[in-house]
Amino acid sequence: MISMDEILKLSPAEKILLVEKVWDSLNPNEMDILPSHIVETRRRLEAIRKGDAKLSDWEDVRRRISSRL
């Protein structure tokens, strides 16, 4: 097993790869999803379908994040 100290010594790229591997190993059928999260997800999907949601492209999101750093 890899220790937290070893994880913290990884490069940013290595950490991202590790997180991707962990994420990909999750089985959605084995996770408990809060009912409130399901309701919120459905609400947001419906807003997108109706055209009521304000969506942003990646470049806009990146600019907003960068401006906060």
C-alpha positions as CSV (number, residue, x, y, z in Angstrom):
1,M,0.0,0.0,0.0
2,I,1.2,3.5,-0.8
3,S,1.5,5.9,2.2
4,M,0.3,9.4,2.3
5,D,3.9,10.6,2.5
6,E,4.7,8.8,-0.7
7,I,1.6,10.3,-2.4
8,L,2.6,13.8,-1.3
9,K,6.0,13.4,-2.9
10,L,4.5,12.6,-6.3
11,S,4.6,15.1,-9.1
12,P,1.3,16.9,-10.0
13,A,1.0,14.7,-13.1
14,E,1.6,11.5,-11.1
15,K,-1.0,12.6,-8.5
16,I,-3.5,13.2,-11.3
17,L,-2.9,9.7,-12.7
18,L,-3.3,8.2,-9.3
19,V,-6.6,10.0,-8.8
20,E,-7.8,8.9,-12.2
21,K,-7.0,5.2,-11.3
22,V,-8.8,5.5,-8.0
23,W,-11.8,7.2,-9.7
24,D,-11.9,4.5,-12.4
25,S,-11.9,1.8,-9.8
26,L,-15.1,3.0,-8.2
27,N,-18.2,1.0,-8.9
28,P,-21.3,3.3,-8.9
29,N,-23.5,0.3,-8.0
30,E,-21.6,0.0,-4.7
31,M,-22.0,3.7,-3.6
32,D,-24.7,5.3,-1.6
33,I,-25.9,8.4,-3.3
34,L,-27.9,10.8,-1.2
35,P,-31.4,11.4,-2.4
36,S,-30.8,15.1,-2.3
37,H,-28.0,14.7,-4.8
38,I,-30.2,12.8,-7.1
39,V,-32.9,15.4,-6.9
40,E,-30.4,18.2,-7.6
41,T,-28.8,16.3,-10.5
42,R,-32.3,15.8,-12.1
43,R,-33.1,19.5,-11.5
44,R,-29.9,20.6,-13.2
45,L,-30.4,18.2,-16.2
46,E,-34.0,19.5,-16.6
47,A,-32.7,23.1,-16.6
48,I,-30.2,22.2,-19.3
49,R,-32.8,20.5,-21.4
50,K,-35.1,23.5,-21.2
51,G,-32.3,25.9,-22.0
52,D,-32.6,27.6,-18.6
53,A,-29.1,26.8,-17.4
54,K,-26.2,29.1,-18.0
55,L,-23.4,27.0,-19.3
56,S,-19.8,28.0,-19.8
57,D,-17.2,26.6,-22.2
58,W,-13.8,25.4,-20.9
59,E,-11.9,28.6,-21.9
60,D,-14.3,30.7,-19.9
61,V,-14.1,28.4,-16.9
62,R,-10.3,28.4,-17.1
63,R,-10.1,32.2,-17.2
64,R,-12.4,32.5,-14.2
65,I,-10.3,30.0,-12.2
66,S,-7.0,31.7,-13.2
67,S,-8.3,35.1,-12.2
68,R,-8.9,33.8,-8.7
69,L,-5.4,32.4,-8.2
